Amino acid sequence: MYSRPIAKTTTRTTTSRPAEQTNERLSGADRRTALLDAALWVLAEEGEPAVTIGSVAERAGVTRTLVYKHFDNRDDLLIELNRRESRRVDRELIALVQDTEGGFEPKMRALVRGLLDSVDRWGTVFVPLQDTAAGPIRRREGRSRHRRTLDYFADLAVADYGLDEETAHEALRILLGGLDPLMWMVRPSTPHAERARLTDRFVNMQIAALSALDERPRSDAVS
């Protein structure tokens, strides 16, 4: 699903401190998850420069050697943290859109609402990581998510507005580009009512644009 970073904010998400795992034996997958949870805690509470192999080991209650068994270096740790959180947001957005009944309009509203409701996570996780080794990989994987979102909503536009596939893809490529500036307009402190207003404005503009491209014959009412 479509996802892009927003402006950095001074508001941080409160993250529960991960439980120490010093004397607990975990599977490889569970240990890796625990280490990424520890890295996320350090990132949210202390900032990106504080995320090191040593700080993650300390938060997780393990040795640096154990962290190195799962991650080659700090860059590898940040890349995997960014990838995990990106996929988590992606799954949430996909579920939100797919669980919404109806066609283009309600599903687009669900996508925009989900993106605007997640701005605190963007500011806490993704913006601090965009200038690290995780940044280029996130942008590359983000392009793949964007193409998937484009294809999905283009198919809905074909069904709902009678557009041919080429026109639908061209239009959605332009219209989805508006998500970036829309997200820049929202902060964690933005009231829900204002987010709802922005969602309505954005989706209504899309509907107007797609409706204008609908060339199906219309039967004019005769009084």
C-alpha positions in Angstrom: 0.0 0.0 0.0 1.1 3.5 -0.7 3.3 5.0 2.0 5.6 8.0 2.1 7.3 10.0 4.9 6.0 13.3 6.3 7.7 16.2 7.9 9.6 15.6 11.0 7.8 16.5 14.2 9.0 17.1 17.8 6.1 15.0 19.1 7.1 11.4 19.8 5.1 8.3 20.2 5.3 6.8 23.7 6.8 3.3 23.3 6.6 0.7 26.0 10.0 -0.4 27.1 10.8 -3.9 25.9 11.0 -6.6 28.5 14.6 -7.7 29.3 15.4 -11.1 28.0 18.7 -11.9 29.8 17.7 -15.3 31.2 15.1 -16.3 28.8 15.8 -18.6 25.9 14.0 -17.5 22.7 13.8 -18.9 19.3 15.8 -17.2 16.6 12.8 -15.4 15.2 11.5 -14.3 18.6 15.0 -13.1 19.6 15.2 -11.1 16.4 11.8 -9.6 17.1 12.8 -8.7 20.6 15.9 -6.9 19.4 14.0 -4.9 16.8 11.5 -4.0 19.6 14.4 -2.8 21.6 15.8 -0.8 18.7 12.3 0.8 18.1 12.2 1.8 21.8 15.6 3.5 21.6 14.7 5.2 18.4 11.4 6.6 19.8 12.7 7.6 23.2 16.3 8.7 22.4 16.5 9.4 18.7 18.2 7.8 15.7 21.8 8.6 16.8 21.3 6.7 20.0 20.4 3.5 18.2 23.6 1.4 18.3 24.4 -2.3 18.7 25.4 -1.5 22.3 22.2 0.5 23.2 20.0 -2.2 21.7 21.8 -4.9 23.6 21.4 -3.0 26.8 17.7 -2.4 26.3 17.1 -6.1 25.3 19.2 -7.3 28.3 21.6 -9.3 26.1 25.2 -9.1 24.9 26.5 -7.2 21.9 27.7 -10.6 20.6 24.1 -11.9 20.5 22.9 -8.8 18.6 25.7 -9.4 16.0 24.4 -12.9 15.5 21.2 -11.4 14.1 22.4 -8.2 12.5 25.7 -7.6 10.7 26.1 -4.0 11.9 24.1 -0.9 12.8 23.1 -0.2 9.2 21.7 -3.7 8.9 19.7 -3.2 12.1 18.2 0.1 11.0 17.3 -1.4 7.6 15.5 -4.3 9.1 13.7 -2.1 11.7 12.6 0.2 8.9 11.5 -2.7 6.8 9.5 -4.3 9.6 7.6 -1.2 10.5 6.9 -0.3 6.8 5.4 -3.7 6.3 3.4 -3.4 9.5 1.9 -0.1 8.3 1.4 -1.6 4.8 -0.6 -4.6 6.2 -2.7 -2.3 8.4 -3.6 -0.1 5.4 -4.3 -3.0 3.1 -6.7 -4.6 5.7 -8.4 -1.2 6.3 -9.0 -0.7 2.6 -10.1 -4.3 1.9 -12.4 -4.4 4.8 -14.2 -1.3 3.6 -17.3 -2.1 1.5 -18.0 -0.4 -1.8 -16.0 0.9 -4.7 -13.5 3.7 -5.4 -14.8 6.4 -3.1 -15.2 4.6 0.2 -12.0 2.7 -0.2 -10.0 5.8 -1.1 -11.5 7.5 2.0 -10.3 4.5 4.0 -6.8 4.8 2.6 -6.5 8.5 3.2 -8.0 8.3 6.7 -5.6 5.5 7.6 -2.5 7.4 6.3 -3.5 10.6 8.2 -4.2 8.6 11.4 -0.7 7.2 11.3 1.3 10.4 11.2 2.7 10.0 14.7 4.3 6.7 13.6 5.8 8.3 10.5 7.4 11.1 12.6 8.7 8.7 15.2 10.1 6.0 13.0 10.4 6.7 9.3 11.5 10.3 9.2 14.5 9.8 11.5 15.6 6.9 9.4 15.3 8.5 6.0 18.9 9.8 6.0 20.4 6.5 7.2 21.2 3.4 5.2 17.5 2.4 5.5 16.4 5.5 3.5 17.3 4.3 -0.1 15.9 0.9 0.5 12.6 2.3 1.9 12.2 4.6 -1.1 12.8 1.7 -3.5 10.4 -0.6 -1.7 8.0 2.3 -1.4 7.9 2.6 -5.2 6.7 -1.0 -5.4 3.9 -0.3 -2.9 2.9 2.7 -4.8 2.6 0.7 -8.1 0.4 -1.8 -6.3 -1.8 0.9 -4.9 -2.0 2.6 -8.3 -3.1 -0.6 -10.0 -5.7 -1.4 -7.3 -7.4 2.0 -7.5 -7.1 2.3 -11.2 -9.1 -1.0 -11.5 -11.7 0.6 -9.2 -11.8 3.7 -11.3 -12.4 1.6 -14.5 -15.3 -0.1 -12.8 -16.9 3.0 -11.2 -16.2 5.7 -13.7 -16.2 3.8 -17.0 -12.6 4.8 -17.8 -10.3 2.8 -20.0 -7.3 1.3 -18.2 -4.8 3.7 -19.7 -6.8 6.8 -18.8 -7.4 5.4 -15.3 -3.7 4.7 -14.7 -2.7 8.2 -16.0 -5.3 9.9 -13.8 -4.5 7.9 -10.6 -0.8 8.5 -11.1 -1.4 12.2 -10.9 -4.1 12.1 -8.2 -2.2 9.8 -5.9 0.7 12.2 -6.1 -1.4 14.5 -4.0 -1.0 12.2 -1.0 2.5 13.6 -0.2 1.6 17.2 0.2 -1.6 16.1 2.1 0.4 14.3 4.7 2.8 17.2 5.1 -0.2 19.2 6.2 -1.0 16.9 9.2 0.8 16.6 12.5 0.1 14.3 15.5 -1.6 17.3 17.1 -4.0 17.9 14.2 -7.6 17.4 15.5 -9.6 14.5 14.2 -12.2 16.9 12.7 -9.5 18.7 10.6 -8.1 15.3 9.4 -11.7 14.4 8.4 -12.1 17.7 6.5 -8.8 17.2 4.6 -9.8 13.6 3.8 -13.1 14.9 2.4 -11.4 17.6 0.4 -8.9 15.3 -1.1 -11.3 12.5 -2.0 -13.9 14.9 -3.4 -11.3 16.4 -5.7 -10.4 12.9 -6.9 -14.0 12.1 -7.6 -14.6 15.3 -9.5 -11.5 14.7 -11.7 -12.4 11.1 -12.5 -16.1 12.0 -13.1 -14.9 14.7 -15.6 -13.0 11.9 -17.5 -16.1 9.7 -17.7 -17.2 9.7 -21.3 -20.0 7.3 -21.0 -23.2 8.6 -22.6 -25.7 10.1 -20.1 -29.4 10.3 -20.4 -30.5 13.9 -19.7 -33.6 14.2 -17.7 -36.5 15.8 -19.7 -39.0 17.8 -17.7 
